[in-house]
Amino acid sequence: MTILDIRNLSIDFPTSKGVVHAVSDFTLSVPQGRRIGFIGESGSGKTTTALAAMRMLAAPGFVSGGEIHLNSLGQTDVLNLSDEEMRRVRLKKISYIPQGAMNSLNPVMRIENQIWDGILAHEGAVEQAELRRRSRAVLASVGLPDHVGRLYPHELSGGMKQRVCIAIGVCLEPDLMIADEPTSALDVITQRQVMQTLREAQTRIGAGLILIGHDMGLMAQSVDDLA
């Protein structure tokens, strides 16, 4: 079954010197449970395509053509969803694990509260004990002990922060995960551990995975198909 279906996608950025065609006529399908690698040099449109699928493109960028369909929404084009409808899709149906976990976590919130934020935003009122149980379970699923939930981001290593981002990305068991260069700021040993964690989390929930990067060796070990 196809989870994500991108058809003839084009993304433009108007500038004072003319329009920059960041992505032109791009088509890709992501089957359930498959790992797809996006590879290319910096500026080739990898992250831009992923952000378009999340409806998180920064202005002045915009989708100038094409369609983005999520199978779990009955083949609805996400570009036609309202802001509120899209908010319900993010994290629940499609999650984004950002590049550089150091800058992605809220520095003044404990880790468990940042996990709870996503759960509460989608499910409304949930008892504290249940929230704590679920945050501990998802941290354990990425190899982190219970006490990490009570820590602040600055108390964690780079690899632990990246695992926290993966935990947040899988806490609602989405159909598709997009990991944007999740190992770019890590040493080689930690890269291997984080990629193993990501693969195990993806396999456990049965999600499709788009892995963005430019490390051919890492891709060769980690994905089923390359784009």
MINU-293993 format. One record per residue (C-alpha): x, y, z; chain. Coordinates in steps of 0.1 Angstrom, whole numbers, plus 5000, padded with zeros to 4 digits. Example, Ala and Ser with C-alpha at 12.3 -4.5 7.8 and 13.67 -1.06 7.14 Angstrom:
BEGIN
<node u="5123" v="4955" w="5078" kette="A"/>
<node u="5137" v="4989" w="5071" kette="A"/>
// end
This chain:
BEGIN
<node u="5000" v="5000" w="5000" kette="A"/>
<node u="5013" v="5035" w="4991" kette="A"/>
<node u="5014" v="5059" w="5021" kette="A"/>
<node u="5026" v="5091" w="5004" kette="A"/>
<node u="5021" v="5099" w="4967" kette="A"/>
<node u="5038" v="5130" w="4954" kette="A"/>
<node u="5027" v="5138" w="4918" kette="A"/>
<node u="5045" v="5164" w="4895" kette="A"/>
<node u="5054" v="5187" w="4924" kette="A"/>
<node u="5069" v="5220" w="4917" kette="A"/>
<node u="5081" v="5246" w="4943" kette="A"/>
<node u="5091" v="5282" w="4935" kette="A"/>
<node u="5107" v="5310" w="4955" kette="A"/>
<node u="5101" v="5345" w="4941" kette="A"/>
<node u="5131" v="5368" w="4946" kette="A"/>
<node u="5140" v="5403" w="4936" kette="A"/>
<node u="5160" v="5388" w="4907" kette="A"/>
<node u="5133" v="5365" w="4894" kette="A"/>
<node u="5117" v="5332" w="4904" kette="A"/>
<node u="5139" v="5304" w="4917" kette="A"/>
<node u="5125" v="5269" w="4907" kette="A"/>
<node u="5136" v="5250" w="4938" kette="A"/>
<node u="5118" v="5218" w="4928" kette="A"/>
<node u="5104" v="5210" w="4893" kette="A"/>
<node u="5080" v="5183" w="4883" kette="A"/>
<node u="5089" v="5158" w="4911" kette="A"/>
<node u="5071" v="5125" w="4915" kette="A"/>
<node u="5076" v="5099" w="4942" kette="A"/>
<node u="5056" v="5072" w="4960" kette="A"/>
<node u="5064" v="5059" w="4994" kette="A"/>
<node u="5051" v="5023" w="5001" kette="A"/>
<node u="5041" v="5013" w="5036" kette="A"/>
<node u="5071" v="5001" w="5057" kette="A"/>
<node u="5097" v="5011" w="5030" kette="A"/>
<node u="5127" v="5033" w="5037" kette="A"/>
<node u="5133" v="5058" w="5009" kette="A"/>
<node u="5165" v="5079" w="5007" kette="A"/>
<node u="5165" v="5115" w="4994" kette="A"/>
<node u="5200" v="5122" w="4983" kette="A"/>
<node u="5216" v="5152" w="4966" kette="A"/>
<node u="5239" v="5181" w="4972" kette="A"/>
<node u="5230" v="5210" w="4994" kette="A"/>
<node u="5204" v="5232" w="4978" kette="A"/>
<node u="5190" v="5205" w="4956" kette="A"/>
<node u="5155" v="5206" w="4971" kette="A"/>
<node u="5155" v="5177" w="4995" kette="A"/>
<node u="5143" v="5195" w="5026" kette="A"/>
<node u="5121" v="5218" w="5006" kette="A"/>
<node u="5102" v="5188" w="4992" kette="A"/>
<node u="5098" v="5174" w="5027" kette="A"/>
<node u="5086" v="5207" w="5042" kette="A"/>
<node u="5060" v="5209" w="5013" kette="A"/>
<node u="5046" v="5175" w="5023" kette="A"/>
<node u="5043" v="5189" w="5059" kette="A"/>
<node u="5028" v="5222" w="5047" kette="A"/>
<node u="5057" v="5239" w="5065" kette="A"/>
<node u="5073" v="5258" w="5036" kette="A"/>
<node u="5086" v="5292" w="5047" kette="A"/>
<node u="5075" v="5323" w="5028" kette="A"/>
<node u="5080" v="5333" w="5001" kette="A"/>
<node u="5083" v="5297" w="4989" kette="A"/>
<node u="5051" v="5281" w="4976" kette="A"/>
<node u="5039" v="5250" w="4957" kette="A"/>
<node u="5033" v="5262" w="4922" kette="A"/>
<node u="5021" v="5228" w="4908" kette="A"/>
<node u="5014" v="5192" w="4916" kette="A"/>
<node u="4997" v="5172" w="4943" kette="A"/>
<node u="5006" v="5155" w="4976" kette="A"/>
<node u="4983" v="5126" w="4986" kette="A"/>
<node u="4983" v="5108" w="5019" kette="A"/>
<node u="4966" v="5074" w="5016" kette="A"/>
<node u="4954" v="5075" w="5052" kette="A"/>
<node u="4933" v="5106" w="5044" kette="A"/>
<node u="4915" v="5087" w="5015" kette="A"/>
<node u="4939" v="5101" w="4988" kette="A"/>
<node u="4931" v="5137" w="4999" kette="A"/>
<node u="4955" v="5163" w="4986" kette="A"/>
<node u="4971" v="5178" w="5017" kette="A"/>
<node u="4976" v="5210" w="4998" kette="A"/>
<node u="4938" v="5215" w="4999" kette="A"/>
<node u="4934" v="5210" w="5036" kette="A"/>
<node u="4926" v="5239" w="5059" kette="A"/>
<node u="4953" v="5250" w="5085" kette="A"/>
<node u="4934" v="5232" w="5113" kette="A"/>
<node u="4929" v="5200" w="5093" kette="A"/>
<node u="4967" v="5200" w="5085" kette="A"/>
<node u="4975" v="5206" w="5121" kette="A"/>
<node u="4957" v="5174" w="5130" kette="A"/>
<node u="4976" v="5155" w="5103" kette="A"/>
<node u="5011" v="5166" w="5115" kette="A"/>
<node u="5026" v="5141" w="5140" kette="A"/>
<node u="4995" v="5119" w="5139" kette="A"/>
<node u="4997" v="5109" w="5102" kette="A"/>
<node u="5031" v="5123" w="5091" kette="A"/>
<node u="5059" v="5133" w="5114" kette="A"/>
<node u="5091" v="5153" w="5108" kette="A"/>
<node u="5124" v="5147" w="5126" kette="A"/>
<node u="5143" v="5179" w="5120" kette="A"/>
<node u="5180" v="5184" w="5112" kette="A"/>
<node u="5200" v="5194" w="5142" kette="A"/>
<node u="5183" v="5183" w="5174" kette="A"/>
<node u="5203" v="5208" w="5193" kette="A"/>
<node u="5182" v="5236" w="5179" kette="A"/>
<node u="5149" v="5217" w="5177" kette="A"/>
<node u="5140" v="5211" w="5214" kette="A"/>
<node u="5127" v="5238" w="5237" kette="A"/>
<node u="5156" v="5246" w="5260" kette="A"/>
<node u="5133" v="5256" w="5289" kette="A"/>
<node u="5110" v="5226" w="5289" kette="A"/>
<node u="5116" v="5192" w="5303" kette="A"/>
<node u="5118" v="5164" w="5278" kette="A"/>
<node u="5086" v="5147" w="5290" kette="A"/>
<node u="5066" v="5179" w="5287" kette="A"/>
<node u="5077" v="5182" w="5251" kette="A"/>
<node u="5065" v="5147" w="5243" kette="A"/>
<node u="5032" v="5154" w="5262" kette="A"/>
<node u="5027" v="5186" w="5240" kette="A"/>
<node u="5021" v="5165" w="5209" kette="A"/>
<node u="4998" v="5140" w="5227" kette="A"/>
<node u="4977" v="5167" w="5243" kette="A"/>
<node u="4974" v="5187" w="5210" kette="A"/>
<node u="4959" v="5157" w="5193" kette="A"/>
<node u="4940" v="5139" w="5220" kette="A"/>
<node u="4929" v="5166" w="5243" kette="A"/>
<node u="4928" v="5160" w="5281" kette="A"/>
<node u="4949" v="5130" w="5291" kette="A"/>
<node u="4955" v="5120" w="5328" kette="A"/>
<node u="4990" v="5128" w="5341" kette="A"/>
<node u="4997" v="5092" w="5350" kette="A"/>
<node u="4989" v="5081" w="5315" kette="A"/>
<node u="5010" v="5109" w="5299" kette="A"/>
<node u="5040" v="5098" w="5321" kette="A"/>
<node u="5035" v="5062" w="5312" kette="A"/>
<node u="5034" v="5069" w="5275" kette="A"/>
<node u="5064" v="5093" w="5275" kette="A"/>
<node u="5084" v="5067" w="5295" kette="A"/>
<node u="5074" v="5040" w="5270" kette="A"/>
<node u="5083" v="5060" w="5239" kette="A"/>
<node u="5117" v="5070" w="5255" kette="A"/>
<node u="5124" v="5033" w="5263" kette="A"/>
<node u="5116" v="5024" w="5227" kette="A"/>
<node u="5145" v="5046" w="5215" kette="A"/>
<node u="5168" v="5033" w="5242" kette="A"/>
<node u="5166" v="5061" w="5268" kette="A"/>
<node u="5159" v="5055" w="5305" kette="A"/>
<node u="5129" v="5069" w="5324" kette="A"/>
<node u="5148" v="5097" w="5341" kette="A"/>
<node u="5156" v="5114" w="5308" kette="A"/>
<node u="5120" v="5126" w="5307" kette="A"/>
<node u="5127" v="5149" w="5337" kette="A"/>
<node u="5158" v="5164" w="5322" kette="A"/>
<node u="5163" v="5195" w="5301" kette="A"/>
<node u="5178" v="5194" w="5266" kette="A"/>
<node u="5211" v="5210" w="5277" kette="A"/>
<node u="5216" v="5180" w="5301" kette="A"/>
<node u="5217" v="5155" w="5272" kette="A"/>
<node u="5244" v="5146" w="5247" kette="A"/>
<node u="5239" v="5152" w="5209" kette="A"/>
<node u="5229" v="5115" w="5203" kette="A"/>
<node u="5204" v="5115" w="5232" kette="A"/>
<node u="5188" v="5147" w="5219" kette="A"/>
<node u="5184" v="5131" w="5184" kette="A"/>
<node u="5168" v="5101" w="5200" kette="A"/>
<node u="5144" v="5124" w="5219" kette="A"/>
<node u="5134" v="5139" w="5185" kette="A"/>
<node u="5128" v="5104" w="5172" kette="A"/>
<node u="5107" v="5096" w="5203" kette="A"/>
<node u="5086" v="5127" w="5197" kette="A"/>
<node u="5082" v="5118" w="5160" kette="A"/>
<node u="5069" v="5083" w="5168" kette="A"/>
<node u="5048" v="5090" w="5199" kette="A"/>
<node u="5015" v="5090" w="5180" kette="A"/>
<node u="5026" v="5062" w="5156" kette="A"/>
<node u="5023" v="5081" w="5123" kette="A"/>
<node u="5020" v="5064" w="5089" kette="A"/>
<node u="5051" v="5083" w="5076" kette="A"/>
<node u="5082" v="5096" w="5092" kette="A"/>
<node u="5105" v="5122" w="5075" kette="A"/>
<node u="5140" v="5123" w="5090" kette="A"/>
<node u="5160" v="5153" w="5078" kette="A"/>
<node u="5197" v="5145" w="5080" kette="A"/>
<node u="5193" v="5131" w="5116" kette="A"/>
<node u="5230" v="5122" w="5120" kette="A"/>
<node u="5246" v="5153" w="5104" kette="A"/>
<node u="5260" v="5168" w="5136" kette="A"/>
<node u="5270" v="5135" w="5153" kette="A"/>
<node u="5303" v="5115" w="5154" kette="A"/>
<node u="5305" v="5082" w="5135" kette="A"/>
<node u="5297" v="5059" w="5164" kette="A"/>
<node u="5267" v="5079" w="5175" kette="A"/>
<node u="5255" v="5081" w="5139" kette="A"/>
<node u="5253" v="5043" w="5138" kette="A"/>
<node u="5234" v="5042" w="5171" kette="A"/>
<node u="5209" v="5068" w="5160" kette="A"/>
<node u="5203" v="5052" w="5127" kette="A"/>
<node u="5197" v="5018" w="5144" kette="A"/>
<node u="5173" v="5035" w="5168" kette="A"/>
<node u="5154" v="5052" w="5138" kette="A"/>
<node u="5152" v="5019" w="5119" kette="A"/>
<node u="5139" v="5000" w="5150" kette="A"/>
<node u="5113" v="5027" w="5157" kette="A"/>
<node u="5101" v="5027" w="5121" kette="A"/>
<node u="5099" v="4990" w="5120" kette="A"/>
<node u="5080" v="4988" w="5153" kette="A"/>
<node u="5052" v="5011" w="5142" kette="A"/>
<node u="5052" v="4999" w="5106" kette="A"/>
<node u="5056" v="5034" w="5091" kette="A"/>
<node u="5071" v="5045" w="5058" kette="A"/>
<node u="5104" v="5065" w="5062" kette="A"/>
<node u="5119" v="5092" w="5041" kette="A"/>
<node u="5156" v="5097" w="5050" kette="A"/>
<node u="5172" v="5129" w="5038" kette="A"/>
<node u="5209" v="5132" w="5035" kette="A"/>
<node u="5240" v="5132" w="5013" kette="A"/>
<node u="5261" v="5105" w="5029" kette="A"/>
<node u="5260" v="5077" w="5003" kette="A"/>
<node u="5276" v="5051" w="5027" kette="A"/>
<node u="5249" v="5058" w="5053" kette="A"/>
<node u="5222" v="5056" w="5027" kette="A"/>
<node u="5235" v="5023" w="5014" kette="A"/>
<node u="5232" v="5007" w="5049" kette="A"/>
<node u="5199" v="5023" w="5058" kette="A"/>
<node u="5173" v="5026" w="5029" kette="A"/>
<node u="5155" v="5003" w="5005" kette="A"/>
<node u="5153" v="5028" w="4976" kette="A"/>
<node u="5170" v="5060" w="4966" kette="A"/>
<node u="5156" v="5092" w="4951" kette="A"/>
// end
